[in-house]
């Protein structure tokens, strides 16, 4: 019997594994949150497939997405990253990631965890959408507009509304699996 799933992973093995095991599951771990924010910032203007295929390079280059280490990066670290062919070597995104780590820590200090802060935007619950077609899924929403504005006020870079919506989907704040997808119920928090 064939499994019914969202069409976007196509037949790519890495994309299928990401869809089937990770995308849309609610995240409550600050380290994972920072990973999604970092990866989605680098995705700006690129495909998720491009980022996913470099994820392990990002993991190694950015100290396993350790925001404490990244917040303390020096100019030597910046130069190392600019010359690391295993990641996207966008200078502004690298600087933005260093800045984001510092803003991330400030939120964590204020709210006890980044998780406490971010989930307040959905009252601690996954927003469950009921899409039948991929074309029904928005690229951004009023909520992602609001989140983007708030994160920018707190010093984050590369957190436009579309990027925010993308990490909201990835981290399970929003369930945008198609209704027919086998992951829909799993990621609905039911």
C-alpha positions as CSV (number, residue, x, y, z in Angstrom):
1,X,0.0,0.0,0.0
2,X,1.3,3.4,-1.0
3,X,1.7,6.1,1.7
4,X,-0.2,9.3,1.1
5,X,1.9,12.3,1.8
6,X,2.4,16.0,0.8
7,X,3.7,16.3,-2.7
8,X,6.6,18.7,-2.0
9,X,9.3,16.2,-1.1
10,X,8.9,14.5,-4.5
11,X,10.9,11.3,-4.7
12,X,14.0,12.7,-3.1
13,X,15.2,10.4,-0.3
14,X,16.5,13.2,2.0
15,X,13.4,15.4,1.5
16,X,11.1,12.4,2.1
17,X,12.9,11.5,5.3
18,X,12.7,15.2,6.5
19,X,9.0,15.3,5.6
20,X,8.2,11.9,7.2
21,X,10.2,12.2,10.4
22,X,10.7,15.9,11.2
23,X,8.7,18.6,9.4
24,X,5.8,19.9,11.3
25,X,6.4,18.1,14.6
26,X,6.1,20.6,17.5
27,X,9.5,21.7,18.7
28,X,10.1,22.5,22.4
29,X,13.9,22.4,22.5
30,X,15.9,25.7,22.3
31,X,18.8,24.1,20.4
32,X,16.4,22.8,17.8
33,X,14.7,26.2,17.6
34,X,18.0,27.8,16.9
35,X,18.8,25.2,14.2
36,X,15.6,26.0,12.4
37,X,16.1,29.7,12.6
38,X,19.7,29.4,11.3
39,X,18.8,27.1,8.4
40,X,15.7,29.1,7.4
41,X,17.8,32.3,7.4
42,X,20.2,30.7,5.0
43,X,17.3,29.5,2.9
44,X,16.2,33.0,2.0
45,X,16.2,33.1,-1.8
46,X,17.1,29.4,-2.1
47,X,15.3,26.1,-2.1
48,X,14.9,24.1,1.1
49,X,16.4,21.1,-0.8
50,X,19.6,23.2,-1.2
51,X,19.8,23.8,2.5
52,X,18.8,20.3,3.5
53,X,21.7,18.9,1.5
54,X,24.1,21.2,3.3
55,X,22.6,20.7,6.7
56,X,25.4,18.5,8.0
57,X,27.9,21.1,6.7
58,X,26.1,23.8,8.6
59,X,25.9,21.6,11.7
60,X,29.7,21.1,11.7
61,X,30.6,24.7,10.7
62,X,28.3,26.2,13.3
63,X,29.3,24.1,16.3
64,X,26.2,21.8,16.2
65,X,24.0,25.0,16.1
66,X,25.2,25.9,19.6
67,X,23.8,29.5,20.0
68,X,26.1,30.1,23.0
69,X,29.2,29.4,21.0
70,X,27.9,31.2,17.9
71,X,27.1,34.3,20.0
72,X,30.8,34.4,21.0
73,X,32.2,34.0,17.5
74,X,35.1,36.3,16.6
75,X,36.3,37.7,13.3
76,X,38.4,34.6,12.9
77,X,35.2,32.5,13.1
78,X,33.5,34.8,10.6
79,X,36.5,34.4,8.2
80,X,36.5,30.6,8.7
81,X,32.8,30.5,7.8
82,X,33.1,32.7,4.8
83,X,35.7,30.2,3.4
84,X,33.8,27.0,4.3
85,X,32.5,25.4,1.1
86,X,30.2,23.1,3.0
87,X,27.8,25.9,3.8
88,X,26.2,28.8,1.9
89,X,28.9,31.4,2.1
90,X,26.7,34.5,2.2
91,X,28.5,37.1,4.3
92,X,25.4,38.9,5.4
93,X,23.7,35.7,6.5
94,X,26.8,34.6,8.4
95,X,26.9,38.0,10.2
96,X,23.1,37.7,10.7
97,X,23.5,34.3,12.3
98,X,26.0,35.7,14.8
99,X,23.7,38.5,15.6
100,X,20.7,36.1,15.9
101,X,22.6,34.0,18.4
102,X,23.0,37.0,20.6
103,X,19.3,38.0,20.2
104,X,18.3,34.4,20.9
105,X,20.2,34.4,24.2
106,X,18.6,37.7,25.2
107,X,15.1,36.2,24.7
108,X,16.1,33.1,26.6
109,X,17.2,35.2,29.5
110,X,14.0,37.3,29.5
111,X,11.5,34.4,29.1
112,X,13.4,31.4,30.6
113,X,13.6,29.8,27.2
114,X,13.2,30.7,23.6
115,X,10.5,28.1,23.5
116,X,8.4,29.9,26.1
117,X,8.7,33.1,24.1
118,X,7.9,31.7,20.6
119,X,4.9,29.5,21.5
120,X,3.1,32.5,23.1
121,X,2.4,33.6,19.5
122,X,0.0,30.6,19.1
123,X,-1.1,30.4,22.7
124,X,1.0,27.3,23.1
125,X,-0.9,25.3,20.5
126,X,-0.3,24.1,16.9
127,X,-2.5,26.0,14.4
128,X,-4.0,23.2,12.3
129,X,-4.8,24.2,8.7
130,X,-6.9,22.0,6.5
131,X,-5.2,22.2,3.1
132,X,-6.3,19.9,0.2
133,X,-3.8,21.3,-2.3
134,X,-0.3,22.6,-2.1
135,X,-1.4,25.8,-3.8
136,X,-3.6,26.5,-0.7
137,X,-0.6,26.9,1.6
138,X,0.4,30.5,2.1
139,X,3.9,31.8,2.0
140,X,3.2,34.1,5.0
141,X,0.3,35.1,7.2
142,X,-0.7,37.9,9.5
143,X,0.8,35.9,12.4
144,X,4.1,35.5,10.6
145,X,4.1,39.2,9.8
146,X,3.6,39.9,13.5
147,X,6.4,37.4,14.5
148,X,8.7,38.9,12.0
149,X,8.2,42.4,13.3
150,X,8.7,41.3,16.9
151,X,11.9,39.3,16.1
152,X,13.3,42.3,14.1
153,X,12.6,44.6,17.1
154,X,14.6,42.2,19.3
155,X,17.6,42.4,17.0
156,X,17.2,39.4,14.7
157,X,18.2,39.5,11.0
158,X,16.9,37.4,8.1
159,X,13.5,36.9,9.8
160,X,11.1,38.3,7.2
161,X,7.5,37.1,7.2
162,X,8.1,34.3,4.7
163,X,11.1,33.0,6.6
164,X,9.1,33.1,9.9
165,X,6.3,31.2,8.3
166,X,8.7,28.6,7.1
167,X,10.2,27.9,10.5
168,X,6.7,28.0,12.1
169,X,5.8,25.2,9.7
170,X,9.0,23.3,10.3
171,X,8.8,23.6,14.1
172,X,5.1,22.6,14.3
173,X,3.6,25.9,15.3
174,X,1.6,25.6,12.1
175,X,0.5,22.2,10.7
176,X,0.5,22.6,6.9
177,X,0.6,19.0,6.0
178,X,-2.1,18.2,3.4
179,X,-5.3,16.6,5.0
180,X,-4.6,13.4,3.1
181,X,-1.0,13.2,4.3
182,X,-0.2,10.5,6.8
183,X,1.6,13.1,8.9
184,X,-1.4,15.4,9.2
185,X,-2.9,13.8,12.3
186,X,0.5,13.1,13.9
187,X,1.5,16.8,13.6
188,X,-2.0,18.1,14.7
189,X,-1.3,17.5,18.3
190,X,-4.2,15.1,18.6
